[in-house]
Amino acid sequence: MALRSILAGVGAYLPERAVSNDELARTVETTDEWIRERTGIRQRHIAKDGQKTSDLALAAARAALIDAGVDAGEIDLLIVATTTPDETFPSVATMVQARLGMAKGAAFDLQAVCSGFIYGLSVADNMIRGGQARTVLLIGAETMSRILDWSDRATCVLFGDGAGAMVLQAYDGIGDNSDQGVLNTCLFSDGRLHDFLYCDGGPSSTGTAGYLRMQGREVFKHAVTNMSEAIHASVKAAGLAVEQVDWFVPHQANQRILDGTAKKLGIDPKKVISTVALHGNTSAASVPLALDVALKDGRIKRGDLLLLEAMGGGFTWGAALVRW
């Protein structure tokens, strides 16, 4: 027997306001055609004034709890992956904990930018495997619109706001690859690549949140290479082949990155879940948002083998092999 972390439920939330490429072109020098050809993005959702990351996280959390049939009182651990917290402290997680009425356990934020949800999934899985939690609520939530330079068309067209959540529960499995739940997680980082994707502010440097800065060509190159390597590492650790994965659920950054990674690995593009056109890059929220869509529309079915993967600023990257 082996203790596994099964995916008991998934939920998502996108702010009501959807900003089309045409609308964005009224305020920045760009066009719908330029954005779609280079990114695949058609629109992004933007949080309204006064709507915080914790608000988005709470909505996604409630949806996931309903999907899992779990009450907030059953949660032992709450993790929020975010790079855009409401405040420097306390954590978004403790704010969501209070609003959910979660009276026990622990709550904390995790910062790995766009890889945050994969990093959070690894932490949640290891906490369950180690016997420190039986039920974990994992959330990826971002208000990326708050750290964008809206005069910089190279970055402002790419990002949006949103949140996705997952409930994980302890389950006694057999211990082989036929088990449901998280089979493995593989995490990586390389701090030497800081200058390719970063935010030019912070409490101890500028005293401000700063703006997102990116060297797009370098990010593309490393994203395709790093995510491909993470996928290989994950399936190899499970003693499987890439061809045995039913669905790939990647970080939704840019359609060209999704296509480039699929081509590099020889993956059928039809097996890659893509929702980037609908909400742009929502950083730590993008993997659960894509997963929620594919579950709700029936593409992912019970027993399917999923490969979740992401890369973010830092650089950080990783993958998780999961059986639904």
Protein Blocks (a to p, Z undefined) as FASTA:
>chain_A
ZZddddfbdcddddfbdcdfklmmmmbccdfklmmmmnopabdcdddehiafklmmmmmm
mmmmmmnopafklpmbdcdddfbdfbfbdcfklmmmmmnopaghjdddddehjmlmmmmm
mmmmmmmmnopafbdcddddddfklmccfkbmklmmmpccddddddddddddfhpakbgc
jfbdcddddfklmmmoccfbdfklnopnbjadddfklmmmmmmmmmmmmmmmmmmmnopa
fklpmbdcdddfbfklmmmmmmmnopafklpccfklmnopnhjmmmmmmmmmmmmnomac
ghiacddddddehiacddddddZZ
